[in-house]
Amino acid sequence: MEERITTAGVLIIDGRFLIAKRTERGSIGGMWEFVGGKNRWGESEEETLKREFDEELGLAIEVEGLIHAHHFTNKETAYHLKAYVVRLISAFKPRLSVHTELRWVALTELEGFPMAGSDRAIVQTLLSAFSDEHTVVTADS
């Protein structure tokens, strides 16, 4: 079975999380996700996230800490998903290439969006990590 690393970037500004809606094509078409993608041979996970944010949104980011990791299988491929908190280092002027819409949503709203199972697992981790009402979530968290 082939194995792949895939990444997701959790961008948080003023307590709101950036999610993106995929175009209607593909296996997760029309679903919401955290921006990211498959690791290319020889790339670090951080390089993958920087490339994906640039390719998909035209945004520059820095990668902060790992917040979630899990494994799943899809079409005979074993994926190792790693989600990192990312920080925006460019102006927020996105251009959409593989998404039709972006939204900034509160933590409590994330569960209300249709997401692929891999992204729903990230949401569950975020709910656990930031469930304390006194936790302040900022771009620097």
C-alpha positions in Angstrom: 0.0 0.0 0.0 1.3 3.4 -0.9 1.9 5.9 2.0 1.6 9.7 1.7 2.0 12.6 4.1 -0.7 15.2 3.8 -0.8 18.5 5.7 -3.4 21.0 6.9 -2.9 24.6 8.1 -5.0 26.0 10.9 -5.0 29.8 10.5 -6.5 31.6 13.4 -7.0 35.3 13.6 -8.9 37.1 16.3 -10.4 33.8 17.5 -11.7 32.8 14.1 -10.6 29.9 12.0 -10.1 30.0 8.2 -11.8 27.3 6.2 -12.2 27.0 2.5 -14.8 25.3 0.3 -13.4 23.0 -2.4 -14.7 23.3 -6.0 -17.3 20.7 -6.9 -14.9 18.3 -8.6 -12.9 15.5 -6.9 -13.6 13.2 -4.0 -14.2 16.0 -1.5 -15.8 18.5 -4.0 -18.1 21.0 -2.4 -16.8 20.3 1.1 -15.1 22.6 3.6 -11.5 22.1 4.7 -8.4 23.6 6.3 -6.0 24.6 3.5 -3.2 22.2 2.8 -2.3 19.3 0.7 -0.1 16.4 -0.2 3.6 16.4 0.6 5.9 16.2 -2.4 9.0 14.0 -2.4 11.8 15.8 -0.6 9.6 18.5 0.9 9.3 19.1 4.6 5.8 19.4 6.0 6.5 23.1 6.6 7.5 23.5 2.9 4.4 21.7 1.8 2.1 24.0 3.8 3.9 27.2 2.6 3.6 25.9 -1.0 -0.1 24.9 -0.7 -1.1 28.3 0.9 0.7 30.1 -1.9 -0.7 27.9 -4.7 -4.2 27.7 -3.4 -4.7 31.2 -2.0 -1.6 33.3 -2.9 -0.9 33.8 0.8 2.5 33.6 2.6 2.5 31.9 6.0 4.9 30.7 8.7 4.3 27.3 10.2 3.9 27.2 14.0 3.3 24.1 16.1 1.9 20.7 15.2 -1.6 20.5 16.7 -3.0 17.3 15.3 -1.9 14.1 13.6 -3.8 10.9 12.6 -3.7 8.2 9.9 -6.5 7.3 7.4 -6.8 5.2 4.2 -8.4 6.5 1.0 -8.4 4.5 -2.3 -5.6 2.1 -1.3 -3.3 4.9 0.0 -2.4 5.3 3.7 -2.3 8.9 4.6 -0.5 10.5 7.5 -2.3 13.8 8.1 -0.5 16.5 10.1 -2.2 19.7 11.0 -0.2 22.7 12.1 -1.2 26.1 13.4 0.0 28.6 10.8 0.5 32.4 10.9 -0.2 34.8 8.1 2.9 36.9 7.1 1.4 38.6 4.1 -1.6 40.8 3.6 -4.8 38.8 3.5 -5.7 39.3 -0.2 -6.5 35.7 -1.2 -7.0 34.5 -4.7 -9.0 31.3 -5.1 -7.8 28.5 -7.3 -9.2 25.2 -6.0 -11.8 26.8 -3.7 -15.0 28.6 -4.3 -15.3 30.4 -1.0 -13.5 31.2 2.2 -14.9 31.8 5.7 -13.7 32.9 9.0 -15.6 30.9 11.6 -15.7 30.6 15.4 -14.6 27.4 17.0 -18.1 26.5 17.9 -19.3 26.9 14.3 -16.7 24.5 12.8 -18.9 21.4 13.4 -21.7 22.9 11.3 -19.8 22.7 8.0 -19.7 19.6 5.9 -16.1 18.4 5.9 -14.2 15.3 4.9 -13.5 12.9 7.8 -9.9 13.9 8.0 -10.8 17.5 8.6 -13.6 16.6 11.0 -10.9 14.9 13.1 -8.9 18.1 13.2 -12.0 20.0 14.3 -12.4 17.5 17.2 -8.8 18.2 18.3 -9.4 21.9 18.1 -12.6 21.6 20.2 -10.6 19.7 22.8 -7.6 22.1 22.7 -9.5 25.3 22.9 -12.6 24.2 24.8 -11.7 26.3 27.9 -13.8 29.5 27.7 -10.8 31.4 29.1 -8.5 30.3 26.3 -7.6 33.3 24.1 -7.1 32.2 20.5 -5.0 34.6 18.4 -2.9 34.5 15.3 0.1 33.9 17.6 -1.4 30.9 19.5 
